[in-house]
Amino acid sequence: MERREEQPGAAGAGAAPALDFTVENVEKALHQLYYDPNIENKNLAQKWLMQAQVSPQAWHFSWQLLQPDKVPEIQYFGASALHIKISRYWSDIPSDQYESLKAQLFTQITRFASGSKIVLTRLCVALASLALSMMPDAWPCAVADMVRLFQAEDSPVDGQGRCLALLELLTVLPEEFQTSRLPQYRKGLVRASLAVECGAVFPLLEQLLQQPSSPSCVRQKVLKCFSSWVQLEVPLQDCEALIQAAFTALQDSELFDSSVEAIVNAISQPDAQRYVNTLLKLIPLVLGLQDQLRQAVQNGDMETSHGICRIAVALGENHSRALLDQVEHWQSFLALVNMIMFCTGIPGHYPVNETTSSLTLTFWYTLQDDILSFEAEKQAVYQQVYRPVYFQLVDVLLHKAQFPSDEEYGFWSSDEKEQFRIYRVDISDTLMYVYEMLGAELLSNLYDKLGRLLTSSEEPYSWQHTEALLYGFQSIAETIDVNYSDVVPGLIGLIPRISISNVQLADTVMFTIGALSEWLADHPVMINSVLPLVLHALGNPELSVSSVSTLKKICRECKYDLPPYAANIVAVSQDVLMKQIHKTSQCMWLMQALGFLLSALQVEEILKNLHSLISPYIQQLEKLAEEIPNPSNKLAIVHILGLLSNLFTTLDVSHHEDDHEGPELRKLPVPQGPNPVVVVLQQVFQLIQKVLSKWLNDAQVVEAVCAIFEKSVKTLLDDFAPMVPQLCEMLGRMYSTIPQASALDLTRQLVHIFAHEPAHFPPIEALFLLVTSVTLTLFHQGPRDHPDIVDSFMQLLAQALKRKPDLFLCERLDVKAVFQCAVLALKFPEAPTVKASCGFFTELLPRCGEVEPVGKVVQEDGRVLLIAVLEPPEHVDQGGTAATWFSLCPPQP
């Protein structure tokens, strides 16, 4: 095909010379791609072929590759190359060659109608792309022309072959439109043109689908074609006949999947809700599938039940508001809702015996939202109709949430168990949502059922039934305030009566108690009913997560009511910690729980419990500090330091003046004497320094040490004051020896809390100047290998300016060097580092007037900063620095 083409070099830098893109070379490259065992050769071939497809020579070799003597792989490449040229380089084709190109494509499609199907599809996609580019002006009746040409009797291809080729072309046309690169204004014109062309497509599809002589392969292609066209938002009323025909086709097992897809796509279009009369006609068609659905369930035919459920849910979920508005048809919509309820409660365990029920859960959210969105009078009417439905839904969901028998569950794969866990979380979310519709009556309903189950002497109850009812309670109590519920006291009373002989049941009992921890705080007399269960469960490694998290919740919410139980809780916790029953993360949670617990005791009691609790770890740490560093003792050291830091995170004997946290948060002084955490830290300070002296090269150990002090500072605030001088001295030595980001983060906390206090300013200032000097030296040596240190340093500088700008008045601080380092940090490729640097400048620039050295540097070097912001280097995302900068820097007045 002779024509203008793209500029030389369009194939890309490093491409082979244009003359190399010959038929022979393309065939060799394809052979290499498919058959060469060497992966590098395959990759080279693929890269070369991609360049060939966009080269000017593609117009010539594409047609030659489609010759009948070529194998399908080669023909497919030729067809794909044609599609790429037409779809991406349409503007390069002279308008006087449109008809010639169209004719050639029709010829090739006709020839491949009885040839390779994959090649036929690619040729159809190429013609579809050409049609979209020509519509509506250059080819106003494109679809009608396609239908007429393929219906011509003088074609050498048999009727069925022509019919299938036409259907393939009509199917890919809307699909190609959805993914096309047409400009937005052209998309609107082409969409409108295609909407008109439906008149040439749908009558043909109806005829082929309804005539008895149509073979199954043709009817299946018709359904796929219809499914493709409805996604162009064709008016639903124009689809009625085809939708009804698709419902009829559901009885044919070969056509079932294609029919489901077509129906679901048709009724899921956003515009479909405008056609209420058509939607009302669809309800009887969907209800008519109930016998087929029950038969499929009875026969274990999961595919059929799944497909019918998809249809029912698509109609109900997408159009519940429109159908609810048709009050005179409330009974038919209620019948549809009950059909979806059947799908929700489909027999069998998800995901092993069925995969259908999960499809329905979103429908119940949508229906509830639509009912509650009506005005009060109409809402009251629908509440009367649908409250019983939602109570039934709760029963169905709790039945579906039940575990299978222990024997059956043992045969499930880990993947099936994980899918079931996620499914139960979805059910939990649905129950929590349903509470908005049913209110306190839902809790009463669950409590009555659980009470009858546990107190009935007539028949033994299954643990699965008990667990499911408790799971329902837990789902609601975790997110809804149940403090005023009158059934919770009864539930707390029932829990000790549960015969726990199963891990899943025990887990749910634990999580339910945890969900009720706030209620227990308001009703402390009930704590003794459940606390023994939790402490007993702590000793079971299989209940690690549930028991430890529940104890933590109780200790956090009920700490002022726990002193009578403190000795027992500490003893049991200490025992399980020493026996190493729990994994590391649960051990940390347990220490946090003990921190909450001890916070409510008298200082003497706290110190006494702390001594018994941490003495074994201190002794172990002393022993480890004497050993030569190795990976084994490193893990032990980090573990012990982690336990201490988590304990100190929550051990807080002071009371906040305010209920909320903020930068000006302060504590009331401790009336009983020195803070227990400070006492312990002072006792172990020398030991920690000794550990550091051997592990200063290890970032993980240094980080663990810093975490102890950082969490203590955050918790204690001003109470930490006695530790400030020695901690500043230790941090200075640490950072001078080996700079680490964690040391800077701890320094930032000290600046934040203590820099403004005159008594603590000297050690804070000395530490700030030292770490700044060391970091500036690091910048001179090359900071690119330490983005974490640069990030933390920028945050420290910003904090210093925010809390104590006087730190920048010191003569020993090289403000100019600091400014230049921050500009350099703007050029880092790491987004957090750039953001931290921008944060520093947002604090620095407004202080040009009040801090003289800052104003002087900005005046002298401000242009450097502006250039760095506006001209980010190539390795930074274009606009990344400037975008971050301007998002963080509002205009200064």
Summary of the structure (lengths in Angstrom):
residues: 893
radius of gyration: 36.6
end to end distance: 65.1
largest distance: 105.4
contacts: 2873
relative contact order: 0.02
helix: 76%
strand: 0%
